[in-house]
Amino acid sequence: MKTKINIIENPPRETWGELLKRPAMDSEYLDQAVEDIFFSVKRNGDQALKDFTRAFDGVEIEKLQVSGKEIDASEKMVSPGLQKAIQTAAANIRKFHAAQQCKPVRLETAPGVVCWQKPVALQRVGLYIPGGTAPLFSSVLMLAVPAQIAGCREIVLCTPPGKDGKVNPAILYAAKISGVTGVYTVGGAQAIAAMAFGTESIPKVNKIFGPGNQFVTAAKQAVQKMGVAIDLPAGPSEVLVMADETADARFVASDLLSQAEHGPDSQVILVTSQKKLAEDTIIAMEEQLKQLPRREMIEESLKSCKIIVMNQVSEIVGIVNEYAPEHLIIAMKDMYKVADTIENAGSVFMGNFTPESAGDYASGTNHTLPTNGFAKAYSGVNLDSFVKKITFQEITPAGLQGLSETLQQMAEAENLHAHKLAVSVRLEGI
């Protein structure tokens, strides 16, 4: 292994912020690049998307929308084994997300005062699916399946082309079985711009979902300021493993490497109570890395790898809650007790035989999760992400009489006399 990974023992709490810092590009450069792309897409629409695809992907695209015939043909290009795997994953994702459906709430809060809440699906959602060297067809399932369950009328999908100018067949097959209504061959920040503003080919959406690199994340955050909703800030992938003497170094190593292969800006961290486990994990990573075709990318990612040894479990938990990882693996003997103390994490994987890969693909939970510390405030994507909830109320004359004193007192105290008048004028008519 070219990258030397040092073991850090018992770092003082005041150093945690710097120690746990994520890899990042210059934000000023990112913001300017995104602004330039947005300006061009707003001004030139489809042509800008084609120009950026040529510049960034090295591919000439004539039509942005993938035809229904191409989508149907994808089934013949995906092996029966992979088709079955995709179908199994989709079924598990469907089961878990369908169970999250909530019924309308209706109750009488006071005599004659009835309030209710109704969930309503977003009409048109946009899904961003990373492509390139790792076409994430699994992300299609994670986003389109709950959108379909929620009842979204239009599900728009954007993904970058491969070197042949085509969308990966597995992405198209996953889109076909999960209710996607339109697939477009465009990636990067320009895809986010297209879904946010609309172009001749790509419709403007109400909310944008999906993971991506730092440019995509910066673009999503930028459109949020322009009134377009996003799921969450989902940028470069990350995993933190908590482990003690009951953990298997081979398993830990494989989990760290599996996240590192997402890209050179991914981050992997091990926090353990056992120095020997830390040493054994490094050895296991060196051995396993030899087997992996993306080892150069992994080596680059491992430059930001941290292996930390802490004597106290409470300190390990403290580091986890400070870091707020996208993925958290707990490989410890008291894992349920430890899990109860976790406040900040996107998705948690319990025990030695629960690889993070399961959540990425087919256990049923969603893999679109908050990164970069946003797990302190955001949940991962779930069924509610595709729904808005509208509240209603109806008050009878008797109900208004019963509530009138409260309403008028509060309105007067806030110096909002028209609010008070809206109550009193109705009382005169009862």
C-alpha positions as CSV (number, residue, x, y, z in Angstrom):
1,M,0.0,0.0,0.0
2,K,1.5,3.3,-1.1
3,T,-0.3,5.4,1.4
4,K,1.0,5.2,4.9
5,I,-1.8,5.2,7.5
6,N,-0.8,6.3,10.9
7,I,-2.5,5.2,14.1
8,I,-3.6,8.2,16.3
9,E,-3.8,7.3,20.0
10,N,-6.1,9.2,22.4
11,P,-6.2,12.6,20.7
12,P,-7.3,15.3,23.1
13,R,-10.8,16.6,22.6
14,E,-9.6,20.0,21.5
15,T,-7.9,18.5,18.4
16,W,-11.0,16.5,17.2
17,G,-12.3,19.3,15.0
18,E,-9.1,19.4,12.9
19,L,-8.5,15.7,13.1
20,L,-12.0,14.9,11.7
21,K,-11.9,17.5,9.0
22,R,-13.3,16.3,5.6
23,P,-11.4,16.6,2.4
24,A,-12.7,19.6,0.5
25,M,-12.1,21.7,-2.6
26,D,-11.8,25.4,-2.5
27,S,-15.3,26.7,-2.0
28,E,-14.7,29.9,-3.9
29,Y,-13.7,27.9,-6.9
30,L,-16.6,25.6,-6.6
31,D,-19.2,28.4,-6.2
32,Q,-17.8,30.3,-9.2
33,A,-17.7,27.2,-11.4
34,V,-21.3,26.4,-10.5
35,E,-22.4,30.0,-11.1
36,D,-20.9,29.9,-14.6
37,I,-22.6,26.6,-15.4
38,F,-26.0,28.0,-14.2
39,F,-25.6,31.1,-16.3
40,S,-24.9,29.1,-19.4
41,V,-27.8,26.7,-18.9
42,K,-30.3,29.5,-18.2
43,R,-29.2,31.3,-21.3
44,N,-28.6,28.4,-23.8
45,G,-30.7,25.5,-22.5
46,D,-30.2,22.2,-24.2
47,Q,-27.2,23.5,-26.2
48,A,-25.3,24.4,-23.0
49,L,-26.0,20.9,-21.7
50,K,-24.6,19.3,-24.9
51,D,-21.5,21.7,-24.8
52,F,-20.8,20.7,-21.2
53,T,-21.2,17.0,-21.9
54,R,-18.6,17.4,-24.7
55,A,-16.3,19.3,-22.5
56,F,-16.6,17.3,-19.3
57,D,-17.5,13.8,-20.5
58,G,-15.8,13.9,-23.9
59,V,-19.0,12.8,-25.6
60,E,-21.2,14.2,-28.3
61,I,-24.9,14.0,-27.5
62,E,-27.6,14.6,-30.1
63,K,-30.7,14.0,-28.1
64,L,-30.8,14.5,-24.4
65,Q,-33.8,12.3,-23.7
66,V,-33.3,8.5,-23.8
67,S,-36.0,7.0,-26.0
68,G,-38.6,4.5,-24.7
69,K,-37.2,2.0,-27.2
70,E,-33.7,2.3,-25.6
71,I,-35.1,1.9,-22.2
72,D,-37.0,-1.3,-23.2
73,A,-33.9,-2.6,-24.9
74,S,-31.9,-2.4,-21.7
75,E,-33.6,-5.5,-20.4
76,K,-31.8,-7.6,-23.1
77,M,-28.5,-6.0,-22.1
78,V,-28.6,-6.8,-18.4
79,S,-27.8,-10.3,-17.4
80,P,-30.5,-12.5,-15.9
81,G,-28.5,-12.7,-12.7
82,L,-28.2,-8.9,-12.4
83,Q,-31.9,-8.5,-13.3
84,K,-32.9,-10.8,-10.4
85,A,-30.6,-8.9,-8.0
86,I,-32.1,-5.6,-9.0
87,Q,-35.6,-7.0,-8.6
88,T,-34.8,-8.4,-5.2
89,A,-33.3,-5.1,-4.0
90,A,-36.3,-3.2,-5.4
91,A,-38.7,-5.5,-3.5
92,N,-36.9,-4.9,-0.2
93,I,-36.6,-1.2,-0.7
94,R,-40.3,-1.1,-1.6
95,K,-41.3,-3.1,1.5
96,F,-39.4,-0.8,3.9
97,H,-40.5,2.4,2.3
98,A,-44.1,1.4,1.9
99,A,-44.2,0.7,5.7
100,Q,-43.4,4.4,6.2
101,Q,-46.7,5.6,4.8
102,C,-48.7,7.6,7.2
103,K,-52.4,8.1,7.4
104,P,-54.1,11.5,7.5
105,V,-54.5,12.9,11.0
106,R,-57.9,14.3,12.0
107,L,-59.0,15.4,15.5
108,E,-61.0,17.9,17.4
109,T,-58.6,20.1,19.4
110,A,-61.4,21.9,21.2
111,P,-65.2,21.7,21.0
112,G,-66.2,22.7,17.5
113,V,-62.5,23.1,16.3
114,V,-61.5,20.3,13.9
115,C,-57.9,20.1,12.5
116,W,-56.5,17.6,10.1
117,Q,-53.4,16.9,8.0
118,K,-53.2,15.2,4.6
119,P,-50.0,14.0,2.9
120,V,-49.8,15.0,-0.7
121,A,-47.1,13.7,-3.1
122,L,-44.8,16.1,-4.9
123,Q,-45.9,16.4,-8.5
124,R,-42.6,16.4,-10.3
125,V,-39.3,15.2,-8.8
126,G,-35.8,15.2,-10.3
127,L,-33.3,12.4,-9.6
128,Y,-29.6,12.8,-10.1
129,I,-27.8,9.5,-10.6
130,P,-24.0,9.5,-10.7
131,G,-22.5,7.6,-13.7
132,G,-19.0,7.4,-15.2
133,T,-16.7,4.8,-13.7
134,A,-19.3,3.7,-11.2
135,P,-22.8,4.0,-12.6
136,L,-25.0,3.9,-9.5
137,F,-28.1,2.0,-10.7
138,S,-28.7,1.2,-7.1
139,S,-29.4,4.9,-6.5
140,V,-32.2,4.7,-9.1
141,L,-34.0,2.2,-6.9
142,M,-33.4,4.2,-3.7
143,L,-35.0,7.3,-5.2
144,A,-37.5,6.2,-7.8
145,V,-39.1,3.4,-5.7
146,P,-40.2,5.7,-2.8
147,A,-41.2,8.4,-5.3
148,Q,-43.4,5.9,-7.0
149,I,-44.9,4.7,-3.7
150,A,-45.5,8.3,-2.6
151,G,-47.5,8.9,-5.8
152,C,-45.3,11.5,-7.6
153,R,-46.7,12.0,-11.1
154,E,-43.4,12.7,-12.9
155,I,-40.1,11.2,-12.0
156,V,-37.3,12.8,-14.0
157,L,-33.9,11.2,-14.0
158,C,-30.6,12.7,-15.2
159,T,-27.3,10.8,-15.4
160,P,-24.0,11.3,-17.3
161,P,-23.2,9.2,-20.3
162,G,-20.6,6.5,-20.6
163,K,-17.7,6.9,-23.1
164,D,-20.0,5.5,-25.8
165,G,-22.5,8.3,-25.2
166,K,-25.1,5.9,-23.8
167,V,-26.6,5.5,-20.4
168,N,-25.5,2.3,-18.6
169,P,-28.2,-0.4,-19.3
170,A,-28.5,-1.3,-15.6
171,I,-29.5,2.3,-14.9
172,L,-32.1,2.1,-17.6
173,Y,-33.4,-1.2,-16.4
174,A,-33.6,0.0,-12.8
175,A,-35.5,3.1,-14.1
176,K,-37.9,1.0,-16.1
177,I,-38.9,-1.2,-13.1
178,S,-39.2,1.6,-10.6
179,G,-41.5,4.1,-12.3
180,V,-39.2,6.7,-13.8
181,T,-41.1,8.7,-16.4
182,G,-38.1,10.4,-18.3
183,V,-34.4,9.7,-18.5
184,Y,-31.9,12.3,-19.7
185,T,-28.2,11.9,-20.7
186,V,-26.6,14.8,-18.7
187,G,-24.5,14.8,-15.6
188,G,-22.7,17.1,-13.2
189,A,-23.8,20.6,-12.0
190,Q,-25.3,21.2,-15.4
191,A,-27.9,18.4,-14.7
192,I,-28.9,20.1,-11.5
193,A,-29.3,23.4,-13.3
194,A,-31.4,21.8,-16.0
195,M,-33.8,20.2,-13.5
196,A,-33.9,23.5,-11.4
197,F,-34.6,25.9,-14.3
198,G,-35.9,23.7,-17.1
199,T,-34.7,23.5,-20.7
200,E,-36.3,22.7,-24.0
201,S,-36.0,19.0,-23.2
202,I,-35.8,18.7,-19.5
203,P,-38.7,19.8,-17.4
204,K,-38.3,22.0,-14.3
205,V,-38.9,19.9,-11.1
206,N,-40.2,20.7,-7.6
207,K,-37.4,19.0,-5.7
208,I,-34.1,17.5,-6.6
209,F,-32.7,14.3,-5.1
210,G,-29.5,12.3,-5.4
211,P,-25.9,11.9,-4.4
212,G,-22.9,13.3,-6.3
213,N,-19.5,14.9,-6.2
214,Q,-18.6,18.2,-4.7
215,F,-19.8,20.1,-7.8
216,V,-23.2,18.4,-7.7
217,T,-23.5,19.1,-4.0
218,A,-22.5,22.7,-4.5
219,A,-25.1,23.0,-7.3
220,K,-27.8,21.5,-5.2
221,Q,-27.1,23.9,-2.4
222,A,-27.1,26.8,-4.8
223,V,-30.5,26.0,-6.3
224,Q,-31.9,25.7,-2.8
225,K,-31.2,29.4,-2.4
226,M,-33.2,30.0,-5.6
227,G,-36.4,28.4,-4.3
228,V,-35.9,24.8,-5.6
229,A,-36.1,22.2,-2.8
230,I,-33.4,19.5,-2.4
231,D,-33.3,16.3,-0.4
232,L,-30.2,16.9,1.6
233,P,-26.5,17.8,1.1
234,A,-25.3,14.5,-0.2
235,G,-21.7,14.7,-1.3
236,P,-18.6,12.5,-1.2
237,S,-19.2,9.2,0.6
238,E,-17.9,8.4,4.1
239,V,-17.9,5.7,6.7
240,L,-16.8,5.5,10.3
241,V,-16.3,2.1,12.0
242,M,-16.6,1.7,15.8
243,A,-14.8,-1.5,16.8
244,D,-13.5,-3.4,19.9
245,E,-11.9,-6.7,20.5
246,T,-14.9,-8.6,19.1
247,A,-14.5,-7.1,15.7
248,D,-12.8,-8.9,12.8
249,A,-10.0,-6.9,11.2
250,R,-10.7,-8.4,7.8
251,F,-14.3,-7.2,7.9
252,V,-13.3,-3.8,9.1
253,A,-10.7,-3.4,6.4
254,S,-13.2,-4.4,3.7
255,D,-15.7,-1.8,4.9
256,L,-13.1,0.9,4.9
257,L,-12.0,-0.1,1.4
258,S,-15.6,-0.3,0.1
259,Q,-16.2,3.3,0.9
260,A,-12.8,4.5,-0.3
261,E,-13.5,3.1,-3.8
262,H,-16.4,5.5,-4.3
263,G,-13.9,8.2,-5.2
264,P,-10.7,10.0,-4.3
265,D,-12.6,12.5,-2.1
266,S,-14.3,9.8,0.0
267,Q,-13.3,9.5,3.7
268,V,-12.9,6.4,5.9
269,I,-12.3,6.4,9.6
270,L,-11.8,3.6,12.2
271,V,-12.2,4.4,15.9
272,T,-11.3,1.5,18.1
273,S,-10.4,0.6,21.7
274,Q,-7.8,-1.9,20.6
275,K,-4.5,-0.9,19.1
276,K,-3.9,-4.5,17.9
277,L,-7.1,-4.3,15.9
278,A,-6.0,-1.0,14.3
279,E,-2.7,-2.6,13.3
280,D,-4.3,-5.8,12.0
281,T,-6.8,-3.7,10.0
282,I,-4.0,-1.9,8.2
283,I,-2.4,-5.2,7.3
284,A,-5.7,-6.6,6.1
285,M,-6.3,-3.5,4.0
286,E,-2.9,-3.9,2.3
287,E,-3.7,-7.5,1.4
288,Q,-7.3,-6.8,0.2
289,L,-6.2,-3.8,-1.8
290,K,-4.1,-6.0,-4.0
291,Q,-7.3,-7.7,-5.3
292,L,-9.2,-4.5,-6.2
293,P,-9.2,-3.0,-9.7
294,R,-9.9,0.5,-8.4
295,R,-6.8,0.5,-6.2
296,E,-5.3,3.7,-7.5
297,M,-8.5,5.6,-6.7
298,I,-8.7,3.9,-3.3
299,E,-5.0,4.9,-2.5
300,E,-5.9,8.5,-3.2
301,S,-8.9,8.3,-0.9
302,L,-6.9,6.6,1.8
303,K,-4.7,9.7,2.1
304,S,-7.5,11.2,4.3
305,C,-8.0,7.9,6.2
306,K,-7.9,8.1,10.0
307,I,-7.4,5.3,12.4
308,I,-7.9,6.4,16.0
309,V,-7.4,4.4,19.2
310,M,-9.4,5.6,22.2
311,N,-9.3,4.0,25.7
312,Q,-12.8,4.9,26.7
313,V,-16.0,3.9,24.9
314,S,-17.5,7.2,25.9
315,E,-14.7,9.0,24.0
316,I,-15.3,6.8,21.0
317,V,-19.0,7.8,21.1
318,G,-18.0,11.4,21.5
319,I,-15.9,11.3,18.3
320,V,-18.7,9.7,16.4
321,N,-21.3,12.3,17.5
322,E,-18.8,15.1,16.6
323,Y,-18.1,13.6,13.2
324,A,-21.7,12.7,12.4
325,P,-20.9,10.1,9.8
326,E,-23.0,9.3,6.7
327,H,-22.5,5.6,7.4
328,L,-21.7,4.2,10.9
329,I,-20.7,0.6,11.6
330,I,-20.8,-0.6,15.2
331,A,-18.8,-3.8,15.6
332,M,-18.7,-4.0,19.4
333,K,-19.9,-6.5,22.0
334,D,-22.4,-4.0,23.6
335,M,-23.5,-2.7,20.2
336,Y,-27.2,-2.0,21.3
337,K,-26.1,-0.1,24.4
338,V,-23.6,1.8,22.3
339,A,-26.2,2.5,19.6
340,D,-28.5,4.1,22.1
341,T,-25.8,6.8,22.7
342,I,-25.4,7.7,19.0
343,E,-27.1,11.0,18.2
344,N,-25.6,11.9,14.9
345,A,-25.4,9.4,12.0
346,G,-27.0,8.9,8.6
347,S,-27.5,5.1,8.7
348,V,-26.2,2.6,11.3
349,F,-25.0,-0.9,10.6
350,M,-25.0,-3.2,13.6
351,G,-22.7,-6.2,14.2
352,N,-19.9,-8.0,12.4
353,F,-22.2,-9.5,9.7
354,T,-23.9,-6.2,8.6
355,P,-21.6,-4.7,5.9
356,E,-22.4,-1.2,4.7
357,S,-22.7,-2.7,1.3
358,A,-26.1,-4.2,2.3
359,G,-27.5,-0.7,2.9
360,D,-26.0,0.5,-0.3
361,Y,-27.9,-2.1,-2.3
362,A,-30.6,-4.3,-1.0
363,S,-31.4,-4.5,2.8
364,G,-34.2,-2.1,2.3
365,T,-33.0,1.1,4.0
366,N,-32.2,4.1,1.8
367,H,-28.6,4.9,0.9
368,T,-29.1,8.6,0.0
369,L,-27.8,10.0,3.3
370,P,-26.4,13.3,4.7
371,T,-22.6,13.7,4.5
372,N,-20.1,16.3,5.6
373,G,-21.5,16.4,9.1
374,F,-25.1,17.2,8.0
375,A,-26.3,14.1,9.8
376,K,-26.4,16.5,12.8
377,A,-29.5,18.1,11.3
378,Y,-30.7,16.0,8.4
379,S,-32.3,12.6,8.0
380,G,-31.6,10.3,5.1
381,V,-34.0,10.1,2.2
382,N,-37.3,8.3,3.2
383,L,-40.9,8.3,2.0
384,D,-41.6,11.6,3.7
385,S,-39.0,13.2,1.4
386,F,-41.4,12.8,-1.5
387,V,-44.4,14.1,0.3
388,K,-45.6,17.5,1.6
389,K,-48.2,17.7,4.3
390,I,-51.1,20.1,4.1
391,T,-53.0,21.1,7.2
392,F,-56.8,21.9,7.3
393,Q,-59.1,23.3,9.9
394,E,-62.8,23.9,10.3
395,I,-64.5,25.8,13.1
396,T,-68.2,25.9,13.9
397,P,-69.8,29.1,15.3
398,A,-69.9,27.5,18.8
399,G,-66.2,26.5,18.3
400,L,-65.3,30.1,17.4
401,Q,-67.1,31.5,20.5
402,G,-65.2,29.1,22.7
403,L,-61.8,30.0,21.2
404,S,-62.5,33.8,20.6
405,E,-61.2,35.1,23.9
406,T,-57.9,33.3,23.4
407,L,-57.6,34.6,19.8
408,Q,-58.4,38.2,20.7
409,Q,-56.1,38.3,23.7
410,M,-53.2,37.0,21.7
411,A,-53.8,39.3,18.7
412,E,-54.1,42.4,20.8
413,A,-50.9,41.5,22.7
414,E,-49.0,41.3,19.3
415,N,-50.6,44.6,18.2
416,L,-52.2,42.8,15.2
417,H,-55.6,44.4,15.5
418,A,-56.9,43.2,12.1
419,H,-56.4,39.7,13.4
420,K,-58.6,40.6,16.4
421,L,-61.2,42.2,14.1
422,A,-61.3,39.0,12.0
423,V,-62.6,37.2,15.1
424,S,-64.9,39.9,16.6
425,V,-66.7,40.6,13.3
426,R,-67.6,37.0,13.1
427,L,-68.9,36.9,16.6
428,E,-71.3,39.7,15.7
429,G,-72.8,37.5,13.1
430,I,-73.5,34.5,15.3
